[in-house]
Amino acid sequence: RAAAVDCAAAKTQADLATCTTANAASADAGLNAVYKALAARLAPADLKRLRDAQRAWIPFRDKECAFRTQPYADGSVYSSLVGVCKAELTKARLAQLQHQLQCPEGDLSCVPQSSGNAAPATAKAAPAKPAPAQASQNDTRPCVQSAGKAKSDQYVSQCVQVSPATNPPCNGQNACSMMIDEIKRGCAMIGNDNPPAFCSAYKG
């Protein structure tokens, strides 16, 4: 039933909860993808520091959201408030790591990266190349159903990384074609300004 929920128009508590959960899952998938791509480019010492920072960030996120939402713990909207908070902080963390991943040369706010170590992230993105042609615009089934969880998760993570939308349609319960269109739009807006490697698969 979650597939029928229009998150842009959700009003009932059940629909809001469904959309909140999906939004948080999309943010997590995007963060994991960017984290792995960045980790593949770092020297061992920097990678250890990244892991330490990420391990410290997760409990910070949870405690920050507890601080923000605990006054409403007895209300029916509590779980949704926690989900919204976690998604918000996860997207902020994703943006921080994405900045590191796409940092222009000479930017001293960025950790030095080895271009040679970037190959694994590029290789992982390669299978996405034929994907746009495989997703029919007429197939409105949830992407997780029409393409499978692995491919759907790939679209979700790519969509979250490049979508300029405040509430992007990066959700496995949406049609694959909807996410692909959003990925194309995001990649087109980034242009040649250090786009993620997978954007090359969505040109044309």
N, C-alpha and C positions, 0 to 999 in steps of 0.2 A: 504493500500500500504506500510505502514511502516514495515510490516512483511517481505517484500522482501528485505529490505535494509541490505546489508552486511557492518556493521560498520567498519570492518577492512579494507575494500577497498573503503569506501565512498569518493567521490571526488566532487560531485555537492554540491552547497550551500544548496539545499533542503535536501539532504541526510545527510549532516553534521549537519544541524539543528535538524533533526529527531533524530540522534544518540546522539547529545549533550543533548537534552531534556530527552531522555531515560536514559542516564548516570546519569544526575542530579537527576532524579526521583529514580533511584536505590540507589544512595548515601543517599538520604533523607530517604528512606524506611529502609535502614540499620541503619542509625543513630537513627531513632525513635525506632527501635527494641532494640538496645543496651541501649539507654537512659531509656526505660521502664524497662528493665531487671535490670539495675543498681539501678534505683529508688526504685525497690521492695526490695532491700537489705540494704538500708540506714536507719539510725536512723532519726527521724523527723527533728532534727536540721541540719543534713548533707543533707537531702533531700531538705530542703529549700535553702541551699547554692548552691546545684546543680541546682535547678530551677532558682535561681538568676543568676548564671553563664551562664546558657543556654540562658536565656532571654537577657543577655548582649552580648552573642556571636553572636546571629542572626543578630542584626543590625551592629555589627562589620564586619561580613562576607559581608553583603550587601555594606557597605561603603568601605571596602577594595577592593571589586570587582569594585565598581564605580571608585575608584582611579585608578585601573589598566586599565580599559577599556574606560573611558570617552574620551580620545583623539581620539578614533575610533568610536564615537557615530554616526557619519554621514555615516559610511560605512555599506555595506551589511552584513558584518561579525559580526557586533556589538552584536547582540543577542546571537550568538554562542560563542563569547568571554566571555560574561557574564556568560553563562551556564557552560562553561569549568571552569571558575574561581570558581563559586559557588560549582561545583562538587569537585574540587580539595580541597577547604577549608573544605567542608563537610566531605570528606574522611579523612582529617587530624584530624578533630574533632572526627570522629568515632573511629579512632585509639587511641586517647587519652582516650575516655570513655571505649573502649575495654580493654585497659591496666588496667584501674581501675577495670573492671569486672573480669579480669583473673589474678589479681595481686597475686604473691606468698606470702605466709605468712611471715611477718617480713619485707616486703618492705615498708619503711617509706615514699615513694612517693605516697602511696595509702591511701585512706580513709577507716577506719575500716568498715567492713560489717558484717551483721548478717546472718549467714547461714540459720537460721530459716526463715528469710524473703525471701530466695531465692526460696521457693517452688512455688510461683505463676509463676515465669519465667519458671521453669522446667515444670510445669503443662501445660503451653501454648505450650511448644515445643512438648509435648507428641503426639498430633494428627498427627505429621509429620511422625511417625514411619511407618505406612503402605504405605505412599506416594510413596517411591521409586518403589515399586512393581506395583503401579497403573499407572505409567507413561511409556507408551510403547516407545521403542526406535524407532519404525516405525512412530510414530505420530509426524510429523514435523510442526504441526500447532502451532501458538503462544500459549504459556502457558496460557495466560490470556483468550484465547478462549477455549482451551481444558480442562482446570482445573477450570476456573472461577477466578475472580479477587482476592478473599480472599486467595485461595490456591497459586495463582501466586505471590501475595505480600509476602506470607510466604516464598516461595522459594527465592524470590529476597532478602529479608532481611537476610536470612540465608546465601545465596551465598555471599553477600557483606561482611558479618562478617568474613568469613573464606577463601575467595579466595585469593591466593597469586599473581594472575595475575595483571599486570599493567592496563589492560583494560579487566576486567572480563566480562563474558557473563551473568551477572546478570541483566537480562532485561526480562520483561514479554512478550516482542514481540519475544523472542527466545523460542524454544521448551522446555517443562518442563524437558525432559531427558538431555538436554544440561546443564541446571542449576544444576540438581541433580548430574550429573557426576562431575561438578565443586565443589559442596559441599562435595562430597565424597573425592575428591582429596585434598581439603583444610583441611578437618577433619583428613585425613590420615597423612598429613604433620605436623599437630599440635600434633597428637598422644596423649600421656597422659599428655602433658604439659598444664594443665588447659584448656581443650577444652570446647566450649559451650555445654550446656546440650543436645542440639538437635543432636549433633554428634553421640550419642549412637544409634540413629535411622537409621544411614547410614552405620553401620558396616556390613561387610559380603557381 
